[in-house]
Amino acid sequence: MSSSLPPRLLRCGRHTLSIDAPRVVGIVNLTPDSFSDGGRFLEAAAAIAHAEKLISEGAAIIDLGAESSRPGAIALPLDEELRRLMPVLRVLRDIDVPISVDTYKPEVMRAALDAGASMINDIFALRHAGALEVIAASDCAVCVMHMQGEPQTMHLAPSYGDVIAEVRRFLAERVAALVAAGVAKERIVVDPGFGFGKSLQHNYRLLGEFAAFTHFGVAALAGISRKGMLGKVVGREPEQRVSASVAAALAAVARGARLLRVHDVAATVDALKVWEMVENCARSETAQAVLNNQN
């Protein structure tokens, strides 16, 4: 696949989101067993209130997940995933930000899109039978992620010859499959899958070389928030990893990430405001220096 710059817009159904600057995706887990906040938002009313809070803090997208994908997680039956998801989605679908649904099941994708979701976030990158067809038949955005193995076993013995090359090749193939199915690049997001079948060393190499995933002509997402790769460095429990998560997010932004999937929206948005101020001033100084040299 030829290299090209990412688009300036992300098209999510009825929503069009500018990604000239990095944007924040707020996580709402509708689960009892997610690694960070499992059980806190299992009830629909709590999940809806939390989503509204994240939007008020600056989330540009809300990502609803009804099935945990933490290491060792057990697959959730279809009916239970829909039972958790649909009451929340039906309330949030009319708000003025895109609602993403984190699922790999084509049946859940179809039901969510019919109920008003604007984006699908698939940890299996549309490899389940029928998933690609659901996306191609819609106008939603889609995030395809790299994962070695599956949640039940991915943490046991991850192994790569060259993690950057292998993840990049996989994502390029999934983007090509989407484009071949008629999905515009402005609807596609790629995610290298931090923590999904990677060792600590793999994860930090992916972060250090994140720019390798920004040349498919689509937006790149970094999902590092509160993950074990941070805990192993700072020695803190998930809810105490806010500072580490923000640092990792800014490292990804410095390397081309345009979407940041996070638990801690307010802290990340504040950090991005400072980042953008620094970058804008640096660009202004550079532009002025160029003009001065031309005069």
C-alpha positions in Angstrom: 0.0 0.0 0.0 1.4 3.4 -0.9 2.1 5.8 1.9 -0.1 8.9 2.2 -1.0 11.5 4.8 -4.0 10.9 7.1 -7.2 12.7 6.3 -8.2 15.9 8.1 -11.7 14.6 8.8 -13.2 11.4 10.3 -16.6 10.6 8.9 -18.8 8.8 11.4 -22.3 8.4 10.0 -24.2 11.7 10.5 -21.1 13.2 12.2 -18.0 14.7 10.6 -15.2 15.1 13.1 -12.1 17.3 12.5 -8.9 15.5 13.3 -6.5 18.3 12.3 -5.7 18.3 16.0 -5.7 15.2 18.3 -9.1 14.3 19.7 -10.1 12.3 22.8 -12.3 9.2 22.8 -13.9 8.7 26.2 -14.2 5.1 27.5 -17.5 3.9 29.0 -17.3 0.2 30.1 -20.7 -1.4 30.6 -19.0 -4.4 32.3 -18.5 -6.0 35.7 -14.9 -7.2 34.9 -13.0 -4.6 32.9 -9.4 -4.2 34.2 -9.8 -0.6 35.4 -13.4 0.4 36.2 -15.3 -2.9 35.9 -18.7 -2.7 37.7 -18.8 1.1 38.1 -21.0 1.7 35.1 -22.8 -1.6 34.7 -26.2 0.0 35.4 -27.5 2.0 32.5 -28.2 5.2 34.5 -24.6 5.3 35.8 -23.2 4.7 32.3 -25.3 7.4 30.8 -24.3 9.9 33.5 -20.6 9.0 33.1 -20.8 9.4 29.3 -22.4 12.9 29.7 -19.6 13.8 32.2 -16.9 12.7 29.7 -18.5 14.8 27.0 -18.6 17.8 29.3 -14.9 17.3 29.9 -14.2 17.4 26.2 -14.6 13.9 24.8 -15.1 14.1 21.0 -16.3 10.5 20.8 -17.8 8.1 23.4 -16.8 4.4 23.1 -19.3 2.0 24.7 -18.0 -1.5 25.5 -20.3 -4.2 26.9 -17.8 -7.0 26.8 -14.4 -6.9 28.6 -11.3 -7.6 26.5 -8.8 -7.6 29.3 -6.2 -10.4 29.3 -7.9 -13.7 30.3 -11.5 -12.3 29.7 -14.1 -14.9 28.9 -16.3 -14.4 25.8 -19.7 -12.9 26.5 -22.9 -14.4 25.1 -24.5 -12.2 22.3 -27.8 -11.7 24.3 -26.0 -10.4 27.4 -23.8 -8.0 25.4 -27.0 -6.6 23.7 -28.8 -6.4 27.1 -26.0 -4.3 28.6 -25.5 -2.1 25.5 -28.8 -1.2 24.0 -30.5 0.8 26.8 -27.4 3.0 27.1 -27.0 3.5 23.3 -30.7 4.3 22.8 -30.4 7.2 25.3 -27.0 8.5 24.0 -27.6 8.2 20.3 -29.2 11.7 20.0 -26.3 13.6 21.6 -24.1 15.7 19.4 -21.0 13.5 19.5 -20.4 10.2 17.7 -21.1 7.1 19.7 -18.7 4.2 19.1 -19.5 0.6 20.1 -16.6 -1.7 21.0 -17.6 -5.1 19.7 -16.4 -7.9 17.3 -19.7 -9.6 16.8 -21.4 -8.7 13.5 -24.8 -9.1 15.0 -24.0 -6.5 17.7 -22.5 -4.2 15.1 -25.7 -4.4 13.0 -28.0 -3.8 16.0 -25.8 -0.9 17.3 -25.7 0.8 13.9 -29.5 0.4 13.5 -29.9 1.9 17.0 -27.9 5.0 16.1 -24.2 4.2 16.7 -21.8 6.1 14.4 -18.6 4.0 14.8 -17.6 0.4 15.4 -14.4 -0.4 17.3 -13.3 -4.0 16.6 -10.4 -5.7 18.4 -10.6 -8.5 15.8 -10.3 -6.0 12.9 -13.4 -7.3 11.1 -12.1 -10.9 10.8 -15.3 -12.5 12.0 -17.6 -13.7 9.2 -20.0 -11.0 8.1 -18.3 -8.1 10.0 -16.7 -6.5 7.0 -20.0 -6.6 5.2 -21.9 -4.9 8.0 -19.4 -2.0 7.9 -19.4 -1.8 4.1 -23.2 -1.5 4.0 -23.2 1.4 6.5 -21.8 4.9 6.6 -20.2 4.5 10.0 -16.5 5.0 11.0 -14.6 1.9 12.0 -11.5 1.2 14.0 -9.5 -1.9 13.2 -7.0 -3.1 15.9 -4.1 -5.6 15.8 -4.2 -8.4 18.3 -2.0 -11.5 18.4 -4.2 -14.4 19.6 -7.4 -13.6 21.5 -8.2 -12.2 24.9 -8.3 -15.5 26.7 -4.7 -16.4 25.7 -3.0 -13.3 24.2 -1.0 -12.6 27.3 0.6 -16.0 27.7 3.5 -16.0 25.3 3.4 -13.1 22.7 6.1 -13.6 20.1 7.2 -11.6 17.0 10.1 -11.5 14.6 9.7 -7.8 14.2 6.7 -6.4 16.1 6.6 -3.1 14.1 6.8 -4.7 10.7 4.2 -7.4 11.6 1.7 -5.0 13.1 2.1 -2.6 10.3 1.6 -5.3 7.7 -1.5 -6.6 9.4 -3.1 -3.1 9.6 -2.2 -2.3 6.0 -4.0 -5.5 4.9 -7.1 -4.6 6.9 -7.2 -1.1 5.5 -6.8 -2.6 2.0 -9.7 -5.0 2.7 -11.9 -2.1 3.8 -11.0 0.0 0.8 -11.7 -2.9 -1.5 -15.1 -3.3 0.1 -15.9 0.4 -0.7 -15.2 2.0 2.7 -13.6 5.4 2.3 -10.4 6.1 4.1 -12.0 9.0 5.9 -14.1 6.4 7.7 -11.2 4.2 8.8 -9.0 4.3 11.9 -6.1 1.9 12.8 -5.0 0.9 16.3 -1.8 -1.1 16.9 -3.3 -2.7 19.9 -1.3 -1.9 23.0 -1.5 -4.8 25.4 -3.2 -7.2 23.0 -0.8 -10.0 22.6 2.4 -7.9 23.3 5.1 -8.0 25.9 6.2 -5.0 27.8 9.0 -4.5 25.4 6.7 -4.9 22.4 4.3 -2.3 23.8 7.0 0.3 24.3 8.5 -0.3 20.9 5.1 0.2 19.4 4.8 3.5 21.3 8.3 4.6 20.4 7.7 3.9 16.7 4.0 4.8 16.6 4.7 6.9 13.5 5.0 3.7 11.5 1.2 3.4 11.8 0.3 6.8 10.4 1.1 6.3 6.7 -1.9 4.4 5.5 -3.9 7.5 4.6 -6.2 6.9 7.6 -6.3 8.2 11.2 -4.3 6.3 13.9 -5.6 5.7 17.4 -3.6 5.1 20.6 -5.3 3.1 23.4 -2.9 3.0 26.3 -5.0 4.5 29.1 -4.3 2.9 32.5 -2.9 -0.3 30.9 -0.5 -2.8 32.5 2.4 -1.5 30.4 2.2 1.7 32.5 1.6 0.0 35.8 4.8 -2.1 35.3 6.8 1.1 35.0 5.2 3.3 37.6 4.1 0.6 40.1 0.6 1.9 40.5 -2.9 0.4 40.4 -5.1 1.3 37.3 -7.0 4.2 38.8 -3.7 5.7 40.0 -2.2 5.7 36.5 -3.6 9.0 35.3 -0.3 10.9 35.0 1.3 7.9 33.3 -1.6 7.6 30.9 -1.3 11.3 30.0 2.4 11.0 29.4 1.9 8.0 27.1 -0.9 9.8 25.3 1.4 12.8 24.6 4.2 10.4 23.4 1.7 8.9 20.9 0.6 12.4 19.8 4.2 13.4 19.2 4.4 10.4 16.9 1.2 11.1 14.9 -1.7 9.8 16.9 -4.9 11.7 16.1 -7.3 9.8 18.4 -6.6 8.9 22.1 -8.9 6.4 23.7 -8.8 7.2 27.4 -10.5 6.8 30.8 -9.4 10.2 32.1 -10.8 12.7 29.6 -10.4 16.0 31.5 -6.7 15.4 32.3 -5.9 14.4 28.7 -7.8 17.3 27.2 -5.9 19.7 29.5 -2.6 18.2 28.4 -3.5 18.5 24.8 -4.5 22.2 25.2 -1.0 22.9 26.5 0.6 20.7 23.8 -1.3 22.6 21.1 -0.3 25.9 22.6 3.4 24.9 22.5 3.1 23.6 18.9 1.2 26.6 17.6 3.8 29.0 19.1 6.6 27.0 17.7 5.0 27.0 14.3 4.5 30.8 14.5 8.1 31.3 15.5 9.3 29.1 12.6 7.0 30.9 10.1 8.2 34.3 11.3 11.8 33.2 11.0 11.3 32.1 7.5 9.6 35.4 6.6 12.5 37.3 8.2 15.1 35.4 6.2 13.2 36.2 3.0 13.2 39.9 3.6 
